[in-house]
Amino acid sequence: MDDAQRATYFLKEVVENNQLWILTDEHGCVMLNTEEEDCVPVWPNQEFAEAWATDGWQECKPEAISLNKWFSRWSHGLADDELAVVVFPSQNEQGLVYYPDELEHDLKQQQSKKKR
């Protein structure tokens, strides 16, 4: 899947399971850097997050975050810290970079589709 296809899959899976996944280490949430942004990588399920935890990231552990917690704390906290979110990076592809409010908007849009 390309970045856009993985982002679409991510949105559907996260809304379906009501959670998304990050990787953490002893310092907290792991970060990625693009040319323009410092980003928090997020994955649609534990298996994809675990698959990323190789090489220098072997000590990292996947952690689930409920959508309610993401909306109430993470979106605003990331925006306040001027951090972006990289959605469902794979080992070969960067993943799509979202600003926290954009990701929240797309997740809420996906939730409203699911309710129909």
Secondary structure, DSSP 8 states (H G I E B T S, - for coil): --HHHHHHHHHHHHHHHTEEEEEEETTEE--EE-SS-EEEEEBSSHHHHHHH--GGGTT-EEEEEEHHHIIIIIHHHHHHTT-EEEES--SSS--EEE-HHHHHHHHHHHHHHHH-
